[in-house]
Amino acid sequence: PERVMRIGEYIKLLRSQRGWSLRDLSAEANGLSIGFLSDLERGRCDPSLDTLIALGKAFCVGAGDLLVQAGYTVHPSYPAVRTAQVKVTLYADGSAKACVVGGNAGARQTEDGT
């Protein structure tokens, strides 16, 4: 079976393909700290949706595309909400869960674990 690449490993791969240092990626991704990016690449933390959006902009891809390319399952019918309202949890089995935590929508999460 093919191994699912963790999001941090995928970000490191994209960074390496561009010949960027962590400092370069930090500058491209709205100043995300070098320490945080290092921890993310090593799998010590998971990114928020805002972080995925910043990284997606740095690599010229969408946040959802980062998840999909890293092997995560993203439910296509999940409603669009303001980024500040969503917390994304990534699991070792390759699934992701989005939880709406604020605003008019209240707190809810997808039923299928994505």
GIPE-V282364 format. One record per pair of residues at least 24 apart in sequence whose C-alpha atoms are under 6 Angstrom apart, sorted by the first residue. I is the first residue (numbers start at 0). GAP is how many residues later the second one is. Records with the same first field share a line. If there is no record, write none. Layout:
# GIPE-V282364
I->GAP  GAP
This chain:
# GIPE-V282364
3->67
4->65
5->64
6->63
7->32  33  35
8->32
9->60
11->29
27->30
28->25  26  29
47->40
48->39
73->40
74->39
